[in-house]
Amino acid sequence: MTTLRLGQIALPVHDVARATAFYRDVLGLPLLFTAPPGLAFFDCGGVRLMLSRPEGTRGWPASVLYYQVDDLASQHTRLLAAKVAVQGEPHLIAHMPDHELWMGFYADSEGNTLALMEERR
């Protein structure tokens, strides 16, 4: 059996230009390219993130995307400074054998929930 690997995630957005600015300028994801009719593609650690208007019956709510960060506290401070809506303050989720799992939840420019997670040693 072939091993599957995640290659791309589609995230529905209301306004592609506004969402592009959020993911590029606020979260700092590298913009790979844009394509008609209103698509934006970002590099998220080797997985492509595609922003687009929903097609057909696909739409909201979107899946929650969890972005791994090295320092959740500094990222939280940066997002607060950018006036990003906090949906859940950073907090301890679980004590693992070799680290603690911390997460904070936020809303992007389109109202989609996203999470930042840190595996704290």
Secondary structure, 3 states (H helix, E strand, C coil): CCCCCCCEEEEECCCHHHHHHHHHHHCCCCEEEEECCCEEEEEECCEEEEEECCCCCCCCCCCCEEEECCCHHHHHHHHHHCCCCEEEEEEEEEECCCCEEEEEEEECCCCCEEEEEEEEC
